[in-house]
Amino acid sequence: MYLADNHILKLIEDSKVIEPFDKKKLGASGYDLTIESIILPDKKEEVDKYDLNAGQIVFVSSEEILTMPNDHVGLIVQRNSSIRLGLAVAGPVYQPGHRTKVFLRVTNLSSNTITLSKGESVASIMFEKLSCEPSKPYDGTFSDEFSYSGIGDYHDIKLPSLSTLEKK
């Protein structure tokens, strides 16, 4: 069951699951994440503002750092305003024990140019309490990730095979 605002507030007070925390960003069933920077994946350059053209993809990092308690998961959900603009926002499930900055992939599905800016929100996080603590909390490759590592730049990390397409 997803947590309501009063339970999210208690979770944040008890375990510092989101830092920094701003009560104004707390909704009825989630917390709005704030863009800290827009990451241009081809250049690995971070900017505060970017005009995202139709079909283009960027990554964004959040201001917030998540520290998931061992009995909760965090689920990234797209904000309604982002959907209506024509954005598709993707983010992972944050497992129990995971500590990281949030990185989201943002794709412009519209035919318009959409400006993304530092301080805006394109996604929220919802929390769910597990039936019990897992036997082993998350201790994976992407724990304690606080800076963007790039697409396909995980050479020493076991991931599904990647191959480069030839440009024609």
Secondary structure, DSSP 4 states (H G I P E B T S, - for coil): -BPPHHHHHHHHHHH--EES--GGGB-SS-EEE-EEEEEETTTTEEESEEEE-TT-EEEEEEEEEEE--TTEEEEEEE-HHHHHHTEEEE--EE-TT-EEEEEEEEEE-SSS-EEEETT--SEEEEEEE-SS--SS----TTTTB-S---TT--TTS--S---PPPP-
